[in-house]
Amino acid sequence: MEWFRDHAWETWLGLTIVLGVAEMLSLDFVLLMLAAGAGVGMLAALLGAPVLLQAVLAAVAAVAALAVVRPTLLHRMHSGPELSLGHGKLVGQQGVVLATVTSQEPGRIKLAGEVWTARPYDETIVIEPGITVDILQIQGATALVHPVPSIE
């Protein structure tokens, strides 16, 4: 115990490094929070705090990090940008009508550099060529569209 008292900050530093390296293998952020607590213990040792106070401060810092920092880190790690794949990424984009679009006779639109079959989302409207449309839904290979309101 005497040796630990004389080399406290070195012991805390070693513990911090060991926990940090172990965290790189586990990637669960628990050992990282414990390493942060050990770092606080090292700072307390450098400031000349008694061993008991060093241990208490290290434990409080580790528990606080586990309770406050870890949930935020986990949330950020497990959430990311929404990834749209396939036809779903076309919903919300705009296209231009190439051939008249009606509910009885599907027309053609140019969407993302490709020509698509299109029907109106509202079956009571007719959309003429040259009109810009919003893509509201994709059903198979047909886009359901609605004209973009224009200010005249």
N, C-alpha and C positions, 0 to 999 in steps of 0.2 A: 504494500500500500504506500510505503514511503517513496518507492520509485515512481509510482503513478503521480503522486503529489508533486514530485520534482520535474516530471516530464508530461504534465497534463496536456498542454496544448499540442505536443507532438502526438500524443495518443489520440486525441480528438481528431487531429488532422488525418492520421492513419485510418481511423474509423470512417471518416468522411470519404476518403478515397476508396476504401474497400466497398462501402455501401454504394458509391457512385458507379464503380465498375460492375458490381453485381446488378445494379439497376439496368445497365446496358444489356445485360443478358435476359432480364425478366420483362422489361418494358411495361411494367404495371404501375409505375409511379409511386409505389409504396416505399420502396427502398430509397428513392430519391428524396422523399419527404423526411425519412429517417436520417439521410445524409445531411439534409438542411438543418435538422435538429442538432446533429453532431457538430456542424459548423458553428452553430450558436454556442454550443458548449466550448468549442475551441476559442471563440472570441471572449467568452467569460473567463477562460483560463488565462488568456493573454492579458486581461484586465486585472488579474490577481484575485479573482473570486474563489472562495473555498470550494472544495471538490463537491460537497453536497449541493451547493448552489449551482455549480456548473451542470450537475446531473439534472437538477430540477428544471433549469432553464432549457436544457437540451430536450427534455421530455415535453415540456410545455410547447416549445417551438415545433417539435415533430408532430404532436397531436393537433396543433393549430394548422399546420401545413396540410395534414391529412384531412382535416375537416373543411378547410377553406380553399386551399389551392388545388388539391387533387381533383375534386369534382369539376372544377372549371377546366382543368387540363384535359380530363377525360371527355368532357362534353365537346371541347374544341377538336380533339383527336378523332372522335367518332362521328362528328357532323362535318359535312363538307358541302361543296356546291352540288346542287341537284343536277344530275346528269341525264339529259334527254337523248334517247337513242331512237333510231329508225324514224318512222313517220311522226312520232310524237313531237319531235323537235320542230316540225313545220307549223304546228298549231300556234297561233299568235302572230305569225308572220303575215306579210301582205304580198299579194300577187296582182297581176293585171289580166283582165278578161281578154281572150283572143277571139272566142266565138260565143255568141249569145248563150247565156245560162238561164234555163227555166227548169221548173220541176218536172215537166213532161219530157223535155229534151236536154239532157246534160250537155253543157258546153265545155270549152277548153279555157284554161288559164295558164299563165306563165308564172311559175313559182320556184324560186331558188334555182333559176337557170334551166328548169325542166318544164315540159308541158304536161299538165295534169287534167284529168276529167274533173268537172266541177258541177255541183248542184247547189241551188240556193238553200241556205239554212231555213229561211222563211219561204215556204212553198208558194206563197201568193205573189212573189215579186219576180220581175224579169230584169236581168242585169245585162246591159249592152256592152259590146266590145270597147276597150279603152278605159273602162271603169276600174279603179283600184278597189280591191276587195280584201277583207280580213279573213284569214283561215280560222274557222271556229272549231272544226272537227275533221278528222280523217276517218273515213269508213272504207276499208279495203284500199282500192286505188282511186277513190273518189274523194275530193275535198268538198266539204260543206262550207260555203262562203256567204259573206254578207257585205254589201257595198260599204265603203268607208264614207262617212258623211263629209260632204264638201261645203265649204263656205262660198256662197255665190253673191 
